[in-house]
C-alpha cells in the first residue's frame, strides 16, 4: 500500500481525488473513500489535491490513523 485515506475524509466528499487519479483506484465505502493498494501506482496526485489533507503516504501516516490502513486492506480483501 502506498497512499492511505484517513478518517479525516469522512465528512469531506468533494472527491477531487477521484478526478486526478490516473488509474481509478479510489472508491467510496459506506463511510469514506479508500485507495485500492493493488491498483495504486504511487503517483501522489490524490494527496496533493485533498482539501482536508486526509491522504498520507503510508510511511508518513501518523500512528493515530493506523486504522485507515486496515480499513482499506479489509475492504479490498479477496
N, CA and C of each residue as an Amber inpcrd file, in Angstrom:
protein
   234
   0.8570000  -1.1760000   0.0000000   0.0000000   0.0000000   0.0000000
   0.8960000   1.2290000   0.0000000   0.5630000   2.1920000  -0.8190000
   1.3740000   3.4020000  -0.9050000   0.7110000   4.5860000  -0.2270000
  -0.5200000   4.8910000  -0.6100000  -1.2250000   6.0230000  -0.0270000
  -2.4510000   5.5400000   0.7320000  -2.7810000   6.2550000   1.8000000
  -3.8840000   5.8790000   2.6760000  -4.7670000   7.1010000   2.8970000
  -6.0730000   6.8970000   2.8070000  -7.0210000   7.9680000   3.1050000
  -7.5310000   7.7590000   4.5300000  -7.3490000   8.7550000   5.3650000
  -7.7120000   8.6510000   6.7750000  -9.1590000   9.0660000   7.0200000
  -9.5820000   8.9200000   8.2610000 -10.9560000   9.2740000   8.6280000
 -11.2370000  10.7730000   8.5310000 -10.2210000  11.5770000   8.2940000
 -10.4510000  12.9990000   8.0510000 -11.3210000  13.2040000   6.8170000
 -11.4160000  12.1820000   5.9830000 -12.2230000  12.2260000   4.7650000
 -13.7130000  11.9940000   5.0320000 -14.0620000  11.4690000   6.1710000
 -15.4500000  11.0670000   6.4270000 -16.4680000  12.1690000   6.1980000
 -16.1460000  13.3770000   6.5730000 -17.0950000  14.4760000   6.4090000
 -16.8590000  15.2740000   5.1330000 -15.8370000  14.9190000   4.4080000
 -15.4890000  15.6400000   3.1710000 -15.7180000  14.7150000   1.9850000
 -16.6140000  15.0770000   1.1300000 -16.8920000  14.2240000  -0.0300000
 -16.7270000  15.0040000  -1.3350000 -15.7530000  15.9110000  -1.3810000
 -15.5130000  16.6960000  -2.5920000 -15.0830000  15.8060000  -3.7580000
 -14.4010000  14.7230000  -3.4500000 -13.9880000  13.7210000  -4.4400000
 -13.0330000  14.2590000  -5.4980000 -12.2990000  15.2870000  -5.1650000
 -11.3070000  15.8030000  -6.0960000 -10.2670000  14.7310000  -6.3900000
 -10.0020000  13.8890000  -5.4210000  -9.0330000  12.8080000  -5.5960000
  -9.4330000  11.8640000  -6.7330000 -10.7250000  11.6420000  -6.8860000
 -11.2050000  10.7680000  -7.9610000 -10.8850000  11.3540000  -9.3240000
 -11.0010000  12.6530000  -9.4420000 -10.7750000  13.3220000 -10.7170000
  -9.3170000  13.2580000 -11.1700000  -8.3790000  13.2470000 -10.2260000
  -6.9620000  13.2800000 -10.5930000  -6.3000000  11.9090000 -10.6250000
  -6.9430000  10.9030000 -10.0970000  -6.3370000   9.5690000 -10.0600000
  -6.2750000   8.9770000 -11.4730000  -5.0690000   8.7090000 -11.9830000
  -4.9490000   8.2040000 -13.3500000  -5.3290000   6.7310000 -13.5190000
  -5.4680000   5.9970000 -12.4140000  -5.7690000   4.5650000 -12.5050000
  -7.0810000   4.1840000 -11.8290000  -7.8490000   5.1610000 -11.3910000
  -9.1570000   4.9180000 -10.7650000  -9.0910000   3.9080000  -9.6160000
  -8.1770000   4.1360000  -8.6980000  -8.0150000   3.2010000  -7.5830000
  -8.7370000   3.6440000  -6.3150000  -9.4690000   4.7520000  -6.3640000
 -10.1550000   5.2770000  -5.1840000 -11.6450000   4.9930000  -5.3000000
 -12.1900000   4.3990000  -4.2420000 -13.6240000   4.0920000  -4.2310000
 -14.2450000   4.5680000  -2.9220000 -15.5490000   4.7700000  -2.9660000
 -16.2880000   5.2120000  -1.7830000 -16.8610000   4.0000000  -1.0560000
 -16.5470000   3.8770000   0.2220000 -17.1410000   2.8420000   1.0640000
 -18.3710000   3.4450000   1.7310000 -18.9260000   2.7520000   2.6930000
 -20.0740000   3.2800000   3.4320000 -19.7130000   4.5290000   4.2270000
 -18.4450000   4.6790000   4.5880000 -18.0550000   5.7810000   5.4620000
 -17.1290000   6.8070000   4.8300000 -16.2590000   6.3750000   3.9280000
 -15.2750000   7.2920000   3.3650000 -14.6490000   6.6880000   2.1150000
 -13.8170000   7.4670000   1.4460000 -13.0760000   6.9670000   0.2970000
 -11.8880000   6.1480000   0.7810000 -11.5180000   5.1440000  -0.0120000
 -10.3450000   4.3200000   0.2760000  -9.5900000   4.0870000  -1.0270000
  -8.3090000   3.7990000  -0.8960000  -7.4460000   3.5550000  -2.0480000
  -7.1560000   2.0680000  -2.1540000  -7.3660000   1.5190000  -3.3430000
  -7.0630000   0.1120000  -3.5780000  -5.5480000  -0.0300000  -3.7080000
  -4.9070000  -0.7100000  -2.7570000  -3.4450000  -0.8050000  -2.7660000
  -2.9000000  -1.6420000  -3.9160000  -3.7310000  -2.4780000  -4.5070000
  -3.2760000  -3.3120000  -5.6210000  -3.2680000  -2.5600000  -6.9490000
  -3.9790000  -1.4360000  -7.0080000  -4.0760000  -0.6760000  -8.2490000
  -3.2680000   0.6260000  -8.1930000  -3.1240000   1.1970000  -7.0120000
  -2.4230000   2.4750000  -6.8370000  -1.0080000   2.3980000  -7.4260000
  -0.6280000   3.4360000  -8.1830000   0.7030000   3.4790000  -8.7960000
   1.6350000   4.4580000  -8.0750000   1.2650000   4.8860000  -6.8980000
   2.1050000   5.7480000  -6.0580000   2.4140000   7.1130000  -6.6750000
   1.5050000   7.6460000  -7.4750000   1.7890000   8.9240000  -8.1370000
   1.6500000  10.1150000  -7.1890000   0.8160000  10.0020000  -6.1540000
   0.6500000  11.0780000  -5.1900000  -0.2780000  12.1970000  -5.6180000
  -0.9060000  12.0760000  -6.7710000  -1.7970000  13.1390000  -7.2500000
  -2.9450000  13.3940000  -6.2790000  -3.4850000  12.3350000  -5.7040000
  -4.6010000  12.4690000  -4.7700000  -4.2090000  13.2480000  -3.5150000
  -3.0290000  12.9700000  -3.0200000  -2.5560000  13.6460000  -1.8120000
  -2.4500000  15.1540000  -2.0280000  -2.0020000  15.5480000  -3.1940000
  -1.7970000  16.9630000  -3.4860000  -3.0880000  17.7630000  -3.5560000
  -4.1870000  17.1290000  -3.9550000  -5.4340000  17.8780000  -4.1460000
  -6.4440000  17.7120000  -3.0160000  -6.1770000  16.8800000  -2.0450000
  -7.1390000  16.6280000  -0.9730000  -7.3950000  17.9070000  -0.1690000
  -8.6470000  18.3800000  -0.1420000  -8.9480000  19.6460000   0.5310000
  -8.8530000  19.5820000   2.0610000  -8.8780000  18.3900000   2.6310000
  -8.7990000  18.2690000   4.0950000  -7.5220000  17.5680000   4.5440000
  -6.5910000  17.3650000   3.6170000  -5.3010000  16.7290000   3.9090000
  -5.4870000  15.3910000   4.6210000  -6.4050000  14.5740000   4.0800000
  -6.7190000  13.2760000   4.6650000  -5.8830000  12.1410000   4.0860000
  -5.0740000  12.4270000   3.0700000  -4.3210000  11.3840000   2.3810000
  -2.8440000  11.4880000   2.7320000  -2.2880000  10.3490000   3.1230000
  -0.8800000  10.2820000   3.5100000  -0.1770000   9.1630000   2.7580000
   1.1010000   9.3710000   2.4680000   1.9310000   8.2660000   2.0190000
   2.0360000   7.3170000   3.2080000   1.9660000   6.0400000   2.9710000
   1.8980000   5.0620000   4.0600000   3.0190000   5.2370000   5.0900000
   4.2210000   5.4960000   4.6410000   5.3480000   5.6440000   5.5760000
   5.2450000   6.9130000   6.4170000   4.4440000   7.8800000   5.9810000
   4.2790000   9.1410000   6.7040000   2.9830000   9.1980000   7.5100000
   2.2410000   8.1090000   7.5250000   0.9460000   8.0650000   8.2040000
   1.1200000   8.2050000   9.7160000   0.5030000   9.2200000  10.3200000
   0.5690000   9.3490000  11.7830000  -0.0650000   8.1270000  12.4460000
   0.4780000   7.6950000  13.5510000   0.0080000   6.4740000  14.2070000
  -1.4610000   6.5210000  14.5870000  -1.9970000   7.7030000  14.8450000
  -3.4070000   7.7780000  15.2250000  -4.3470000   7.4160000  14.0640000
  -3.8030000   7.2990000  12.8590000  -4.6160000   6.9310000  11.6990000
  -4.3150000   5.5320000  11.1690000  -3.6550000   4.7130000  11.9490000
  -3.3260000   3.3560000  11.5110000  -4.5560000   2.5420000  11.1230000
  -5.6850000   2.8320000  11.7090000  -6.9040000   2.0860000  11.3790000
  -7.3160000   2.3070000   9.9240000  -6.9000000   3.4050000   9.3230000
  -7.2380000   3.6740000   7.9260000  -6.5910000   2.6570000   6.9890000
  -5.3980000   2.2210000   7.3250000  -4.7330000   1.1840000   6.5310000
  -5.5300000  -0.1020000   6.5950000  -5.9630000  -0.4700000   7.7800000
  -6.7530000  -1.6930000   7.9400000  -8.0880000  -1.5960000   7.2160000
  -8.7090000  -0.4290000   7.2400000  -9.9800000  -0.2410000   6.5380000
  -9.8130000  -0.5350000   5.0510000  -8.7870000   0.0210000   4.4470000
  -8.5520000  -0.1970000   3.0170000  -8.2000000  -1.6430000   2.7220000
  -7.3220000  -2.2180000   3.5030000  -6.9130000  -3.6040000   3.2680000
  -8.1100000  -4.5620000   3.4100000  -8.9080000  -4.3470000   4.4190000
 -10.0760000  -5.2010000   4.6180000 -11.1330000  -5.0030000   3.5260000
 -11.2820000  -3.7880000   3.0640000 -12.2830000  -3.5120000   2.0350000
 -11.9370000  -4.2300000   0.7290000 -10.6560000  -4.2570000   0.3910000
 -10.2320000  -4.8450000  -0.8740000  -9.7580000  -6.2880000  -0.7380000
  -9.9320000  -6.8740000   0.4280000  -9.5390000  -8.2720000   0.6290000
 -10.3760000  -9.1590000  -0.2960000  -9.7220000 -10.1130000  -0.9040000
 -10.4250000 -11.0210000  -1.8350000 -11.1870000 -12.0820000  -1.1100000
